[in-house]
């Protein structure tokens, strides 16, 4: 008999709290290490983020929990491109992947602001991330690269309709 699947819950987290920032960092490090291995790169800029940088970042954060343990985190902030929210970070601890924590995080943000335009950038070779974003209606609209190893990036957008300033405020915890 197979064990019951783990239940993922999503809630706002205060990344300005040092303990929360450290917990987010503890998820970020192995998640980005896994992505660096997938991309076969040694220098991966997202891995350089410290807990102090997470704590100091602007925007909002959502956490994915299984049995009250943080297993995933997503950071949202206004994008450089007007009128859209950027998913600036979405990580799930490798031990908790394939339990739909990433899907739960993105779905919660979309549910809270269904008319908002969301954007995200990911490595062009990160097929698991691309599948997740595409499954929720994100479409590629830009390519670029990052870092000294020129990691190819894809920027995707979920554009259900026009976004208005008051809709972005709906994301507030």
Secondary structure as UniProt FT lines:
FT   STRAND          8..13
FT   TURN            15..16
FT   HELIX           18..39
FT   HELIX           45..48
FT   HELIX           51..56
FT   STRAND          60..66
FT   TURN            67..68
FT   STRAND          69..78
FT   TURN            82..83
FT   STRAND          84..92
FT   HELIX           94..96
FT   TURN            97..98
FT   HELIX           101..112
FT   TURN            113..115
FT   STRAND          117..123
FT   TURN            124..125
FT   HELIX           127..135
FT   TURN            136..137
FT   STRAND          139..146
FT   TURN            147..150
FT   STRAND          151..158
FT   HELIX           165..169
FT   TURN            170..171
//
